[in-house]
């Protein structure tokens, strides 16, 4: 039986990045689907929570998250 890949909680690392004037804070990494749950903030106000593919992260963030 195949192992189920785990969800890595990244809230404690306080990882965030900016793109087009919007701040994204990374919540967790889902290894099975290679996606990240992120919070989106604009002008200090929380907008929403959504998933983004790992491939869409900036290169500096990819080095920190490391999907292995």
N, C-alpha and C positions, 0 to 999 in steps of 0.2 A: 504494500500500500504506500502511495506517495505521501511524502511529508507536506504538510500545509505550511507555506512560508508565513512568517510572522509579520506583525505590524510593529514598526519601530517608532516609539514615541519620541518626538524631538522638541516638545514644548520647553523642557528644562534648559535646552541649549540657546533659546532665544534667537533663532536664526531668522533673518529677514533680508529682503532685497527690494530695490526700487526699480520700477519699469514704467515708463511713460507717466511719471508723476504720481504713481500709485505704489503704496507700500504693501508688500506681501510678507506675512509672517507664517513660517512653516510650522505645522502642528504635528503631523506624523507622515511616515513613509510606509506605503503598502507594497511590500516586496513582490507579492504574487502578481499584481497588476502593473507594477512599476509606475505608480502614481503617488502624488503627494496631496494631502489635505492642507489647504492654506486659508488664512484669513486675509481679506483684502481691506485696506484702510485708505481713505482719501481725506486729506486735510484733518487728520486725527480722528475721524469718525469711522466706526466699523461699518463696512458695507455688507459683506456676506462671506460665507464659507463655501469653498468649492474645490474640486479636484483639478490638478494639472498633471500632464505627463512628465516623467522624470527628464525626458529629453528637452523640455522647454525651460529648464532651469539655467541660470547663468553658470558659466564654467566654474567660477569661484565657489558657488554653492554645491556643485556636483562633487567637487573635491572633498567637501566637508561631509556630505550625506553618505557617499559611497555605498552603492546598492549590494555589494558582495556580502 
